Amino acid sequence: MTRYSGLDRATFDFLAGLAANNDRAWFAAHRTEYEAHWLKAGLDLIEALAPLCAEMSPRLLAVPKLNASLGRIHRDTRFSKDKTPYQPRMHLILSTGEPFNKVPGMHLVLSPERLGFGAGHYGLEAQALHRLRQRVCDADERGALLEAITAAERVGSRLDPPDLARVPKGYDAAPAWEALLRRKSMIVRAPSPQPAPDWLFTSEAPEGLARITRAHLPLLSWLRAPS
């Protein structure tokens, strides 16, 4: 691959057009822009990120394929009241392993003129959730988790609100940290997308995104640690 020169602003033009005209007729008429400024642009950016991700600890996978590091643009509308067919954004997933989106990972989201990001592990299964809660109840493990969350906060991420109103039965918690037990996922993210930074459109884009990602590595490492 030639040296990466930055994201083309035409990517955001395409996303803005799709957000305003989210229907199959508009998409078909702009298929060329989709292929050049969304699909190829996304795969090229992921490929440029891959060497940086390979050097991280934990090592992150940046695989330039659909349903790997590039989330599909098509929405699954089968069980949704919202029947708009497309996602007006580009969703990049830098994963700690496979399958993508089923293990802890870093998420970078480009929407019209905005950049969003977050990291963690969504929708933990019962056994994994129980192990996580046991680790939270351990003072040393909890301290490491809180330090990891603080590291992510330095670039603007915040812990998602708890999913549950009460601490599940069988776990003892102090008020200062009981909210860590009242969740079914462990996610930190920027509360709202930020204006797209200028460096995103330059050769510094991979390093800029890697810099944001590195702030979330302590959390990803904690989530991947054996319990």
URHUQUI-V631641 format. One record per residue. N is the residue number from 0. SS is DSSP state (helix for helix, strand for strand, loop for the rest). PHI is phi in radians with two decimals (* if undefined). BURIAL is 1 if it has 24 or more other C-alpha atoms within 12 Angstrom, else 0. Layout:
[[N | SS | PHI | BURIAL] [N | SS | PHI | BURIAL]]
This chain:
[[0 | loop | * | 0] [1 | loop | -1.19 | 0] [2 | loop | -0.99 | 0] [3 | loop | -1.26 | 1] [4 | loop | -1.85 | 0] [5 | loop | 2.02 | 1] [6 | loop | -1.28 | 1] [7 | loop | -1.37 | 1] [8 | loop | -1.08 | 1] [9 | helix | -1.10 | 0] [10 | helix | -1.06 | 1] [11 | helix | -1.25 | 1] [12 | helix | -1.11 | 1] [13 | helix | -1.12 | 1] [14 | helix | -1.11 | 1] [15 | helix | -1.12 | 0] [16 | helix | -1.11 | 1] [17 | helix | -1.18 | 1] [18 | helix | -1.08 | 1] [19 | helix | -1.48 | 0] [20 | loop | -2.44 | 0] [21 | loop | -1.45 | 1] [22 | loop | -2.60 | 0] [23 | helix | -1.19 | 0] [24 | helix | -1.14 | 0] [25 | helix | -1.13 | 0] [26 | helix | -1.08 | 1] [27 | helix | -1.08 | 0] [28 | helix | -1.24 | 0] [29 | loop | -2.06 | 0] [30 | helix | -1.05 | 0] [31 | helix | -1.08 | 0] [32 | helix | -1.12 | 1] [33 | helix | -1.02 | 1] [34 | helix | -1.16 | 0] [35 | helix | -1.47 | 0] [36 | helix | -1.81 | 1] [37 | helix | -2.04 | 1] [38 | helix | -1.15 | 1] [39 | helix | -1.13 | 0] [40 | helix | -1.07 | 1] [41 | helix | -1.16 | 1] [42 | helix | -1.14 | 1] [43 | helix | -1.13 | 1] [44 | helix | -1.14 | 1] [45 | helix | -1.11 | 1] [46 | helix | -1.09 | 1] [47 | helix | -1.22 | 1] [48 | helix | -1.35 | 1] [49 | helix | -0.95 | 1] [50 | helix | -1.10 | 0] [51 | helix | -1.20 | 1] [52 | helix | -1.15 | 1] [53 | helix | -1.15 | 0] [54 | loop | -1.57 | 0] [55 | loop | -1.40 | 1] [56 | loop | -2.30 | 0] [57 | loop | -1.21 | 1] [58 | loop | -1.16 | 1] [59 | loop | -1.87 | 1] [60 | strand | -1.57 | 1] [61 | loop | -2.13 | 1] [62 | loop | -1.90 | 1] [63 | loop | -1.33 | 1] [64 | loop | -2.51 | 1] [65 | strand | -1.13 | 0] [66 | loop | 1.14 | 0] [67 | loop | -2.04 | 1] [68 | loop | -1.46 | 1] [69 | strand | -2.00 | 1] [70 | loop | -1.19 | 1] [71 | loop | -1.17 | 1] [72 | loop | -1.41 | 1] [73 | strand | -1.38 | 1] [74 | loop | -1.56 | 0] [75 | loop | -1.57 | 0] [76 | loop | -1.74 | 0] [77 | loop | -1.03 | 0] [78 | loop | -2.05 | 0] [79 | loop | -2.08 | 0] [80 | loop | -1.22 | 0] [81 | loop | -1.41 | 0] [82 | loop | -1.76 | 0] [83 | loop | -1.08 | 0] [84 | loop | -1.43 | 1] [85 | strand | -2.26 | 1] [86 | loop | -1.60 | 1] [87 | loop | -1.40 | 1] [88 | strand | -2.78 | 1] [89 | strand | -2.03 | 1] [90 | strand | -1.96 | 1] [91 | strand | -1.80 | 1] [92 | strand | -2.12 | 1] [93 | strand | -1.87 | 1] [94 | strand | -1.84 | 1] [95 | loop | -1.36 | 1] [96 | loop | 3.07 | 1] [97 | loop | -2.05 | 0] [98 | loop | -1.32 | 0] [99 | loop | -1.04 | 1] [100 | loop | 1.25 | 1] [101 | loop | -2.03 | 0] [102 | loop | -2.27 | 1] [103 | loop | -0.97 | 1] [104 | strand | -2.84 | 1] [105 | strand | -1.82 | 1] [106 | strand | -2.13 | 1] [107 | strand | -2.09 | 1] [108 | strand | -2.23 | 1] [109 | strand | -1.79 | 1] [110 | strand | -2.19 | 1] [111 | loop | -0.84 | 1] [112 | loop | 1.13 | 1] [113 | strand | -2.34 | 1] [114 | strand | -2.23 | 1] [115 | strand | -2.06 | 1] [116 | strand | -2.78 | 1] [117 | strand | -3.07 | 1] [118 | strand | -2.67 | 1] [119 | strand | 2.51 | 1] [120 | strand | -2.36 | 1] [121 | loop | -1.72 | 1] [122 | loop | 1.05 | 0] [123 | loop | -1.11 | 0] [124 | loop | -1.27 | 0] [125 | helix | -0.96 | 0] [126 | helix | -1.16 | 0] [127 | helix | -1.14 | 0] [128 | helix | -1.17 | 1] [129 | helix | -1.09 | 0] [130 | helix | -1.11 | 0] [131 | helix | -1.07 | 1] [132 | helix | -1.16 | 1] [133 | helix | -1.10 | 0] [134 | helix | -1.16 | 1] [135 | helix | -1.08 | 1] [136 | helix | -1.30 | 1] [137 | loop | -1.49 | 0] [138 | helix | -1.03 | 0] [139 | helix | -1.18 | 0] [140 | helix | -1.11 | 1] [141 | helix | -1.13 | 1] [142 | helix | -1.06 | 0] [143 | helix | -1.14 | 0] [144 | helix | -1.12 | 1] [145 | helix | -1.12 | 1] [146 | helix | -1.13 | 0] [147 | helix | -1.14 | 1] [148 | helix | -1.14 | 1] [149 | helix | -1.07 | 0] [150 | helix | -1.07 | 1] [151 | helix | -1.20 | 1] [152 | helix | -1.11 | 1] [153 | loop | -1.17 | 0] [154 | loop | -1.88 | 1] [155 | loop | 1.86 | 1] [156 | strand | -1.40 | 1] [157 | strand | -2.37 | 1] [158 | strand | -1.17 | 1] [159 | loop | -1.03 | 1] [160 | loop | -1.07 | 0] [161 | loop | -1.08 | 0] [162 | loop | -1.50 | 0] [163 | loop | -1.97 | 0] [164 | loop | -1.39 | 0] [165 | loop | -2.33 | 0] [166 | loop | -1.18 | 0] [167 | loop | -1.03 | 0] [168 | loop | -1.06 | 0] [169 | loop | 1.69 | 0] [170 | loop | -2.15 | 0] [171 | loop | -1.77 | 0] [172 | loop | -2.51 | 1] [173 | loop | -1.46 | 0] [174 | loop | -0.95 | 0] [175 | loop | -1.14 | 0] [176 | loop | -2.37 | 0] [177 | helix | -1.13 | 0] [178 | helix | -1.11 | 1] [179 | helix | -1.15 | 1] [180 | helix | -1.55 | 1] [181 | loop | -1.65 | 1] [182 | loop | -2.56 | 1] [183 | loop | -1.86 | 1] [184 | loop | -2.41 | 1] [185 | strand | -2.21 | 1] [186 | strand | -2.27 | 1] [187 | strand | -2.06 | 1] [188 | strand | -2.80 | 1] [189 | strand | -1.16 | 1] [190 | loop | -1.00 | 0] [191 | loop | -2.57 | 0] [192 | loop | -1.03 | 0] [193 | strand | -1.65 | 0] [194 | strand | -0.97 | 0] [195 | loop | -1.00 | 1] [196 | loop | -1.24 | 0] [197 | helix | -1.05 | 0] [198 | helix | -1.13 | 0] [199 | helix | -1.10 | 1] [200 | helix | -1.77 | 1] [201 | loop | -2.25 | 0] [202 | loop | -1.15 | 0] [203 | loop | -1.45 | 0] [204 | helix | -1.00 | 1] [205 | helix | -1.02 | 1] [206 | helix | -1.18 | 1] [207 | helix | -1.08 | 1] [208 | helix | -1.22 | 1] [209 | helix | -1.15 | 1] [210 | helix | -1.08 | 0] [211 | helix | -1.11 | 1] [212 | helix | -1.09 | 1] [213 | helix | -1.07 | 1] [214 | loop | -1.17 | 1] [215 | loop | -1.73 | 1] [216 | helix | -1.09 | 1] [217 | helix | -1.01 | 1] [218 | helix | -1.18 | 1] [219 | helix | -1.10 | 1] [220 | helix | -1.13 | 1] [221 | helix | -1.06 | 1] [222 | helix | -1.19 | 1] [223 | helix | -1.52 | 1] [224 | loop | -1.12 | 0] [225 | loop | -1.13 | 0] [226 | loop | -2.00 | 0]]
